[in-house]
Amino acid sequence: MKKLLFIVPMLFALNGCVAPNTNNTAATTSQQLGVTALKIAVNAKCINEINTLPAWKTATRLMTSEQRENIQTNVCGCVSEKAPNSVTTIELATAALDPTARATIVNQVVSETVNACVAEVLKK
């Protein structure tokens, strides 16, 4: 995870060396890299957070480890997919350059979406 936190800002810095064309491809690429990095960070945070929730521990007590992992994968996948909808382009750019902002944004996204995703996954 620490390597990711180093690589993402480097990708943005290197992307600045690319001359943008009339189709604004460089901006689109930066945005895609930011979204991908956000999804990875959110997924990692989600997995850590979900395992500390008392409700999760109670709900999964009678499940096999495979069942728990499948639900956890679905919940955190849902959180990761919803993450880009919870942040602005400016927040993405800030997160790419500032580790403190990145941590704050990731915490915010996970806390806002994890409960909705748990409910969504358990309804299926």
For each residue, the residues with C-beta under 8 A, 3 or more apart:
1: 4 5 41 44
2: 5 6
3: 6 7
4: 1 7 8 37 40 41
5: 1 2 8 9 41 99 102
6: 2 3 9 10
7: 3 4 10 11
8: 4 5 11 12 33 34 37 96
9: 5 6 12 13 96 97
10: 6 7 13 14
11: 7 8 14 15 33 37
12: 8 9 15 16 30 33 34 93 96 97
13: 9 10 16 17
14: 10 11 17 18
15: 11 12 18 26 29 30 33
16: 12 13
17: 13 14
18: 14 15 26 29
19: 26
20: 24 25 26 27
21: 24 25 26
22:
23:
24: 20 21 27 28
25: 20 21 28 29
26: 15 18 19 20 21 29 30
27: 20 24 30 31
28: 24 25 31 32
29: 15 18 25 26 32 33
30: 12 15 26 27 33 34 93
31: 27 28 34 35 89 92
32: 28 29 35 36
33: 8 11 12 15 29 30 36 37 96
34: 8 12 30 31 37 38 92 93 95 96
35: 31 32 38 39 83 84 92
36: 32 33 39 40
37: 4 8 11 33 34 40 41 95 96
38: 34 35 41 42 83 84 87 92 95 105 106 109
39: 35 36 42 43 80 81 83 84
40: 4 36 37 43 44 80
41: 1 4 5 37 38 44 45 102 106
42: 38 39 45 46 76 79 80 83 106 109 110
43: 39 40 46 47 76 77 79 80
44: 1 40 41 47 48
45: 41 42 48 49 106 107 110
46: 42 43 49 50 75 76 79 80 110 114
47: 43 44 50 51 72 76
48: 44 45 51 52
49: 45 46 52 53 110 111 114
50: 46 47 53 56 72 75 76 114 118
51: 47 48 56 57 72
52: 48 49 56
53: 49 50 56 57
54: 57 58
55: 58 59
56: 50 51 52 53 59 60 118
57: 51 53 54 60 61
58: 54 55 61
59: 55 56 122
60: 56 57 63 67 68 71
61: 57 58
62:
63: 60 67 68 71
64: 67 68
65: 68 69
66: 69 70
67: 60 63 64 70 71
68: 60 63 64 65 71 72
69: 65 66 72 73
70: 66 67 73 74
71: 60 63 67 68 74 75 121 122
72: 47 50 51 68 69 75 76
73: 69 70 76 77
74: 70 71 77 78 121 124
75: 46 50 71 72 78 79 114 117 118 121
76: 42 43 46 47 50 72 73 79 80 117
77: 43 73 74 80 81
78: 74 75 81 82 113 117 120 121
79: 42 43 46 75 76 82 83 109 110 113 114 117
80: 39 40 42 43 46 76 77 83
81: 39 77 78 84
82: 78 79 85 86 109 113 116 117
83: 35 38 39 42 79 80 86 87 109 113
84: 35 38 39 81 87
85: 82
86: 82 83 108 109 112 113
87: 38 83 84 91 92 95 105 109
88: 91 92
89: 31 92 93
90: 93 94
91: 87 88 94 95 101 105
92: 31 34 35 38 87 88 89 95 96
93: 12 30 34 89 90 96 97
94: 90 91 97 98 101 102 105
95: 34 37 38 87 91 92 98 101 102 105 106
96: 8 9 12 33 34 37 92 93 102
97: 9 12 93 94 101
98: 94 95 101 102
99: 5 102 103
100: 103 104
101: 91 94 95 97 98 104 105
102: 5 41 94 95 96 98 99 105 106
103: 99 100 106 107
104: 100 101 107 108
105: 38 87 91 94 95 101 102 108 109
106: 38 41 42 45 95 102 103 109 110
107: 45 103 104 110 111
108: 86 104 105 111 112
109: 38 42 79 82 83 86 87 105 106 112 113
110: 42 45 46 49 79 106 107 113 114
111: 49 107 108 114
112: 86 108 109
113: 78 79 82 83 86 109 110 116 117
114: 46 49 50 75 79 110 111 117 118
115: 118 119
116: 82 113 119 120
117: 75 76 78 79 82 113 114 120 121
118: 50 56 75 114 115 121 122
119: 115 116 122 123
120: 78 116 117 123 124
121: 71 74 75 78 117 118 124
122: 59 71 118 119
123: 119 120
124: 74 120 121
